[in-house]
Amino acid sequence: MHGQVPLLFVFLFALDAAYGQATYSIPEELTRGSLVGNIAQDLGLEIQRLILGKAKIYSRNNEEYIELSREKGVLLVKERIDREALCAHTALCALHLEIILENPMEFYSVTVQITDINDNVPSFEKNEMKFKISESATIGAKFVLERAVDLDVGINDLQNYELKPSDHFALKLANKADGNKNVEMILQKHLDREKEEQMSLVLTATDGGEPRLSGTMMILITVLDANDNAPVFTQATYKATVNENSPAGTIVARVSASDADGHLNSKISYSITNTLDNVKNIFNIHKENGQVSLIGNIDYEKSRSFQINLLASDDGGLTDSCKLIIDVQDINDNKPAINIVSKSNVISENAEINTVVTMINTEDLDSGENGNVNCFINENIPFILKMSKDNFYSLVTDGDLDRERASEYTITVMCSDEGVPSLSSSITLNLHISDVNDNAPVFERSSYEAYIVENNTPGLSVFTVKASDADWNQNARLSYILEDSSINGVPVSSYVSVSAESGVIHAVRSFDYEQLKEFHFLVRAQDGGSPPLSSNASVRILIQDQNDNAPQVLYPVQTGGTLLAEMVPRSADVGYLVTKVVAVDVDSGQNAWLSYQVHKATDRALFEVGLHNGEIRTVRQVTDKDAVKQRLTVVVEDNGQPSRSATVIVNVAVADSFPEVLSEFTDLSMHDKEYNDKLTFYLVLALAVVSFLFITSLLLIIAVKVHRWRQSRVLYHSNLPVIPYYPPRYSDTLGTGTLPHVYNYEVCRTTDSRKSDMKNMQAMSQSLVSVDEADVDMSNGNKQMSGDFAQMATLQKPPNTDWRFNQGARPGPSGVAGGPEVAMGTGPWPQPPTEAEQLQALMAAANVSEASGTLGPGTMGLSTRYSPQFTLQHVPDYRQNVYIPGSTATLTSNPQQQQQQQQAMAQQASQQALPPPQSGQPEPPKAAQTPASKKKSTKKEKK
């Protein structure tokens, strides 16, 4: 039965658009995750509706047994269900659930019936029962036995009893009105104490399940002396009532039984024989007087009635039974329970009317009027409480919500029953109103006016506009934007800017009051909502004047070349109007108020100027002693802080006739002209002197550069003799005699190694050439050089006897040590002389020519070998010796260095592997490979 597929019974009907019901039937003891039913299909709901509606199961006490899978739309077993633990001995056991969906709110009732399986064995409370029966007991005497208990119901419940052995007793089952059975043992044969004093019987109880299960109990009987009468109750059924929550010790009922026997056999004992419930834990009967009292707590909500099985027995072992039915009276002892089925903590302020906020369920365990519950909420809030169905209430909106007016509501739900006295309970709901961007930003003022002084620095903060938004969070985050407009055809953004976050307005440029006195623009405040809301404010910027302009004199006109003068007759009286200085100031206000003063005058006692009107008038009578030429310097000053001023020179001629005035002022103009001519002369003279000094410096720099360049070229074009270096000749004696192979190199070296030249000449047949200094000319070409060599061939001297010397002993450059390659005749030529070595050779040649008296002009003035006039202070360290062809002399620059070089050559010579000599005569050393022959051999190898 545990693994069977559950039977499915569906009863579905639509109460309205929001209600429905489904019923399922499953066996108990199903494993976790077993299928109960496809609720989505049976209720006609889409899977998406279950997900979006946040479908969930609500149950008062059974939520842990069944769960809902929204993704699949099915009901599953969440925990193992034991029908006996859930419903005890009740035949019908069911789970009542509610499936609730939100947006919109919907209810669906689900009933899951739990069917029984045969998983309980019939059992007796006691393993054995003992009876004392008189041997005089009559046939048919009854003895009540303890009933077995089977927690299963229906066919799986207890079905049959069997008593063995059955020689003296038979088993009788008596059906009761409540469906239970009394098990009685009936005496069928007289007992004889003398034959059998002790008897043992086995009572077996069997249920009707598949497979059948059974339980047993031992019955021990002791046979006593004669006892003729059994006890008898006065009533077969007793009834009583008791209020719930009655205290312990309360007398509930009293039963009575009688026995016709006398003495000890008439003494009756009372006992309770209930085994199916916890009656013995709640009720107790007095053993002697049959008084039933409370020993436990009675709860109407748990058990509304009790049936107590009572037994009366005498000392002779005879018994009688009856039952006591006790009805429990309900009292109002339970407060209404408020359960939140669905709750929203936040609701949007633009929610429509009748939007469900919270759903609650009320439950009162009392009955009748004590269980009737009414709920209500506090007043003056835009919410009402509506009853949906079967003690379900919905808290819905009843008016418009405005977060700016009330951002949070505290709602108290009160529920009370109709009992006397009435009991009530309450819960408090905190509901937050979420913000919607329904408020535009509002400026503190619709228009602003600010002042800024002209000549301000760009970036100066002018003032701040401020707006507020009644919304919250992102919807209240404001940004300030400068509306596009133009001022005199120029965009307003070229004048001012506004900070997007703070609303601070900055000046972009420096303003000039004389050009722009005021301007207008709009600033927009925009929130961060979606869509954003905005509002505008008008801003007027007034530029204040600053005293940044000096007065300008309009009259008298100041010209450079023309001299103007005002004439005053000598007959002029006091207060005579000479002229009027007219000046203006483009500034405004007090910055444009002008005052006039005489700063300097030829005769201060003769003229005065009006402080505010600039009129020049005579102060006294003009006399003949007054000079004709009068000069006044008038200062025009404004009233700014600090003040600015301008000066004007007014020439006045005191004379009666024009020729007199003309002669005087002509001399004055000539004097000015002479002064200007002198000034021009001095300026031209200064310019000429500066130009001369600049050109002279430039020529000196060029001359120095040319001189240095010519000195650097002198040595390059000098006629110093060049002593060619000729390497020693090697002879080949292979039976054909000596074959000269001489290659000459002309090396032209100067002190500047970057300007050295080198000529490679043709091979010559001479073995050694004596060169005379007078025959060497560096200006000749290769042809002349070849001619000289041909002429000098006739002067060839016999070869020196040192040509057969080995490489280490032969005089010559010490750096040319004979290595293995040189010894074999395959090494390179000795290294050409360096620049220092050529200079040493030149000095040696000079000494030789001095000794022979043939010193030529190209010897750099070397007079004697040890002349103190010639030193080698600037000659670098010489690392090689110089060998002079035709001479056995060797010039040594550094004896210590020469010694080191000779030691190195000796070490190399010791490592040479010389070939064995031929028979007959010693083999001369082979000539070293020349660069030309080396090139030929390289070409052959390549071919």
C-alpha positions, 0 to 999 in steps of 0.5 A: 500500500505504501508505493501505490499510485494515489487515487484522485478525486477532483470536485471543482466548481467556480464560486466566482472569478476568484474562488474554486475548490479541488479535492484529492485523496492519497494514502498515508505514509507516502514518501517525500516528494510524492505527487498529490495532484496537478493543481494548475490543470485541475483549477484551470490556471497557467503556470505563469499565473502561479509564478507571477501571482506568488502562489502559496499554500495557507493552512492553519496547522497542516502546512508542513505536510503539503507543498506547492511547486509553482514551476510545475503547478503540482502539489507534492508531499512535503513530510510523511503523513501518519493518519493515526497521528493526524486524525487519531481514530476518526474515520475521515481524515483530511487536510484543508488547505487554501491556495492564495494568489496575488495581483489580483487576489484569488482563493482556491480551497484544496482538500486532501483526504488521507486514506488508511493503510494497515500499518498498526497491529491490534494490541492490548493494554495489558499482557494478562488479566487475572480473574477469581471465579467461585466454583459455585458460579452459575452457567452463563456468568459473564466476565468482561475482558479488556478490548484490544486497540487497533489505530487503523480504521475501516477494514484495517481495524479490529475485526475478530477475537478468539479464546483458547482453550474453550472447555469452560468458557465461550467468547461473546462480542456485544455491539454498542451504540457507538460502534465499539464491541464489548468482549465478554467471557461466558461460563459454559461449564461448572468449575471444580476447585478440587480438580483444577484450581488454576486455568490459563486462557489466550485471547487473540485479536485479529484485524481485517487488513491485508495481510492480517495482523493480530495481538494476544493477551493471557487470561489467568483464572483462579477458582475460589469457593462458592459465590452465588451472585454477581454485582449489578449496576443500577443503570446501563448508561450514565450521562453527565456534563462538565464545563471546560477548564473545570479545576481538578477534583470537580465531581462529575458523576456517581455510579452505583452497583449492588450484590445480593451476596452477604459478607465478603462476597457482597463487597464491590470495587469500581474501576475504569476500563478505557484503553483507546484514549487518555480517559484515565489521565483526565477522570478517576473513579473512587474504588469504593463509592463509584464517584467520578472526578476530574484529575486532568484539564478538560478542553472543549476545543480538543474533546467535546465529549467523553465515554467512560467504561466502568467495571464493578467486581466483587471479591468472588470475581463476579463483575458487571459493566456500564458506561458513563457519557460526559458532555463538555460545555464550551466557555469563551476562553479563546481569543480570536487568532489573526493570521497574516496570509499575504502582506505587502510592506510597500505600496505605490502612491499611485495605486488604484482604489481597491488594491489589496494590501494585506490578507488576513485570516481569523480563527476562534476555537470556541463554538457558537457565539463565542466563535463568531469574530468581527474585525475592524481597523482604525479610522481616518486612513485611506484603507478599509477591511473587507471580508472575503470568505470564511473568516478571510479579510482583505485590507484594500485601499479606499482613497488616493495615496500621496507619499508627500502627505503621508509616507507611512501608515500604521494600521491596527487590525482589531478582531473580537468575538461575540462571547460574554465577556468578549475577547479580542486580539489585534495586530499592527501593520506598518505600510510604506508608501513608495514614491512616484515622480508626480511632483515637479521641482519648485524654485524658491523664487520664480525670478532672481536678481543678482549684481556683479561688478564689471571687470570681474575675473572669469569663473567668479561665482555670482549667486545660487539658485535653489529648487526643491522637490517633494518627491524622494530619492532619485525622483528628488535628485535635481539637476540645474540646466541653463536654457538656450538663449542668446544675448545680442546674438551671442549664446548665453552660455558665453556669459554665464554657466550653472553648476548642474548639482549645486545651482551655482551660477558662474560668470564665464567672461569679464563684463564691461558695464559700458557695453552691457548693463544687464541681461536675462536668462532662464535656469531649468531644474530637472529631477531624476525621475522617469519621465523627468519633471522640470520647472524654470526660473528667470534670472536677471543679472545687473552689472555694476559700474566700476571706475575704470575709465578716465575722463576724456577732454573734448575741448580744448582739442589737443593737437600735435602740430597746431597750437591753439590759444584763447585771447583775453584783451587787456581790458578784461574785467574780473570774472571774464570768461576765457574759455570752458574745458569740456570733458566727459566720463563714460562711467556712470553715477559718482564715477562720472562726476567731474571736478576741475582744478588748475594744476599749473599756471604761468600766473595762478593769480590771474585765472581760475577754473570752475570746480564743476563746470570747467569755466576758466575766468579771470580772477583780477583785472588784466594789467600791462605787466601780465605776460602775453603768453599764459599757460594753464594745466587743468586737471579733470578728475572724477569722483570714483574710488580710486579716482581717475583724472585727465589733464589739458593744457590751455594756452591763453594770449593776453593781447589786444591785437592778433599780430602781437599774439602771432609773434609771441606764439611763433617763437614758442612753436619754433622752440618746440620744433628745435627741441624735437629736432634735437631729440630725433638726432640723439635717437638716430645717433644711438641707433647707429652706434648700436648697429655698428657695435653689432656688425663689428662683433659679427665680423670678429666672430667670423674672422676667428672662425676662418683663422681656426679653419685655416690653421686646421688646413695648414697641416693637411696641405704641408710639404712634409716628406712621407716615408713609405713603409716597405715590409721585408722581402721574403724569398722563395727557394724552391729550386728556381732561385729567389723570386721577389714579391714586394708590394708597396703601400704609400701612407700619407698621414697627418696629425689629424687621423680623419684626414689621412690618405692611403695609396695602394701601388703596383707590385715592384721587383725591387727588393729594397729601395733607398729613398732620398728625401729630395726625390719625394714630392707629395703633390705628384701623382702615381705616375711620377711616383712610379717614375721615381721608383724606376729611377731609384731601382738603379740605386738598389743596394745589395740586400741586407744579411738579416733577411734570413733571420727569423721573425723574432730576431729580424729588426723591424716593428716589435709588434709584428711577432711571428706567430704560427701563421707567419712561420708557415708563410700564410699569415698576414703582412706585418701591421703598417706603422701607426701615425706615431711611428711615421713621425719617429721615422721622419725624425730619424730621416731628419737625423740621417740627412743632417749627418750627411749634410743633405737636409731638405726643406721638408723636414719641419725645421729639425736641425739636430737629433737632440735639438731641445726645440723639438719635443714629443709632448703631444705625441701619444704613447708609441706601442711599436718600434720603427724599422728604417729600410736600408738601415740596421737601426731600430728606433725604440720609443719605450724600452720597457714596452719593447722588452715586454713585446720581445718577451711576447714574441719569444713566447709565440715563437716557441709555440710555432710548429716549423716544418722539417728541413729538406735533405741536401740544404736547409730550407729557407723560410717561406714568404709570408702571404701578402694581402694581394696573394691572400685575396687571390687565394680567397677568390680561388677558395670561393670558386 
